[in-house]
Amino acid sequence: DGVPGNQFVTVPVSVASGDTPIDGTIETSFYGPALFVSNTGTGFGNASNPDVIQTGGDGFDAGSEISAVYATLADTDTDGSADVLYIAVAGNLEENFNKLNLVFDVDFDAAMPEGQNVLLDTNNGDAFGQLTRHTGLEFDAGFTADLILISSLGDDTNPNDGIFSAFVDIITIPTNGGGISAFVGGQDQDPQLGTLPIPLVNTDAVTSLGGGISLAINNSNTGGVGATGFTPDIPSRDVSVGSELNAIYSYVDTTNNRLNVLFSGNLQSNGNRLVVFFDADPTDGQNVIRDDNVNIAFNLLDRLGPNDGSNPDIEASEVLGDGLTFDTDFNADYIIAFDNSGLTPSTNSVFANAAVLRLNGPITVQGSIVTDFGSFDGGNKQQAGNDPLLFDGDLDLDGFGVNTDPALGPDPFTNFAPRNANTAFTNNGFTLGSETPGLLQIAIDNSNVGGVTASDAGTVDTSDACNVTTGVEISIDLGEVGWDGTSDIKILGVVADSSASQWSNQISGGLPTTDGLGEVRNIDLSTVAGNQFITTADTGDCPSARLCGDVNDDGVISDSDFFAWVTAFIASPPSPADIVACDVNNDGNCNDSDFFAWVTEFINAGGGGPLTDCPAIP
């Protein structure tokens, strides 16, 4: 309601006669003039591919935009009254599962309209929580939402195979929350039809919401609005426009029974994942990822496992391969996959999935009931319980439409840590409810703007990697991770795409070249030079921290540090070492405020006051 103008259109009361094909093409003679024409460039990428399905690919720029909106009521059965609402949204919907949300206020002119002007936290959470993620959203004054239609398009079953699927869900929005939902339909692109539009037809379905819903997507537009030139406000604790892994720090806290790990760097806010494997028990785990692990992150583990073309549960079009293979003496017994998306702090969301990886596959009882869980937590970062993620059972997974009880079906999910969920379920007579909250916690600070440079830069520079002290931090109970109590815990971390099927060159242990590792089913790390994991007993090449007031780095704070600070302050242009030395208040900048910070450190050094640690000078 605080945005100038109305962010909705009103469908005219006039009624068109007849119908129009649902093919993703707008017949303006049927619809009449546009109800809305955009004057705002898109901040979601400017599509340049004329293909009917893909907005990007093959060197083209991908993107989503709303260029115009058309709508009309129609009398399709010629009985003199309107029976169908037609809507056409001109533009593009990027094939990365971006969502087109159409929100309807169907009784705008009523004396006492139903619906919600501000979305409640008690709404229906189906469709993976698409509506509940918008809790608190306030519409224009007088607009009370009654219904939402959610559309998306992406390459889901086998990323990068060029076969795309579209999905549509519909959810009601009653005045007091709750509501019902229905999966309207999903349609895979017919490989034989090439670039034809993807129709979604549910005209004969009988659901609690009624039938008669048809939708088609045509992404051939390359005109419309241009890019806004929008760039996120960087540095930001929440948002990053790139991914990098600078260093890994770990601490085995036996007093509190926790393993704490920091992956310093950044994780791009586009759904790319940081995938972390732990080898905490040499007698368990998988050296080659199996094809029967539990389900997490839309079958992520299946995507990492082997495929010889014979498994009926794997799409025939999926990439063949032996499955992800680790270094010879690394047997993964736990996985965490973490991602974030959204280019502003208010829209940024964080998600984490976790699972136990057992030598002989998931635990089963009575021959076929799997009692190992896939674990999930996440949502808008600004909502309580998401910064950090706590895996404390406060997320209503039933609202996501997934199974939470092994006794009721396959692929059970939990909002607690997965190993504990299995143990609690088994020890409690195969009944839910005795899990322990907080055994797994994850947070991200994306504020780093230093560290390593891009591999396509003229000269790759890694000299600042040791000075990065923010990134993705994981704290996990030692029993939950499966520690045997004596062995050094091995850790592998890698930055991958959203499906974890394509691995980058940002991996623990490093690589002999700057090339990414590529297709995950063909990765055999035992053939790559060195170890692509670290252990909790390892020591890296990073020097230890120094006192912030010790600008000349001689181990003491003295008068000579003042002159060293002045030298760093006036350096033009300043080197990375000058910036770190000058930045006494450790805010990432070299400016006048650092002088006053140095004076404070100098006084405290002489009077026994508190002193502050700063990164080592490169």
RAWOCOR-V375226 format. One record per run of one state. SS is the DSSP state (~ for helix, > for strand, _ for the rest). FROM is the first residue (numbers start at 1). LEN is the number of residues. Records with the same first field share a line. If there is no record, write none. Layout:
SS: FROM-LEN / FROM-LEN
This chain:
_: 1-14 / 18-10 / 32-4 / 38-4 / 43-1 / 45-12 / 58-2 / 61-3 / 76-8 / 93-3 / 105-11 / 117-1 / 119-4 / 124-2 / 130-2 / 135-3 / 139-6 / 146-1 / 155-10 / 173-5 / 179-2 / 189-2 / 194-4 / 202-12 / 218-9 / 228-16 / 254-4 / 267-3 / 280-6 / 287-1 / 289-11 / 305-2 / 308-13 / 322-3 / 326-6 / 333-1 / 342-7 / 357-7 / 366-3 / 371-3 / 381-5 / 387-2 / 390-7 / 401-5 / 409-4 / 415-3 / 428-12 / 445-20 / 468-3 / 482-8 / 497-5 / 508-10 / 523-1 / 528-6 / 536-10 / 548-11 / 571-5 / 583-9 / 608-5 / 615-4
>: 15-3 / 36-2 / 42-1 / 44-1 / 57-1 / 60-1 / 64-12 / 84-9 / 96-9 / 116-1 / 118-1 / 123-1 / 138-1 / 145-1 / 147-8 / 165-8 / 178-1 / 181-8 / 198-4 / 214-4 / 227-1 / 244-10 / 258-9 / 270-10 / 286-1 / 288-1 / 307-1 / 321-1 / 325-1 / 332-1 / 334-8 / 349-8 / 364-2 / 369-2 / 374-7 / 386-1 / 389-1 / 413-2 / 440-5 / 471-7 / 490-7 / 502-6 / 518-2 / 524-1 / 534-2 / 546-2 / 613-2
~: 28-4 / 126-4 / 132-3 / 191-3 / 300-5 / 397-4 / 406-3 / 418-10 / 465-3 / 478-4 / 520-3 / 525-3 / 559-12 / 576-7 / 592-16
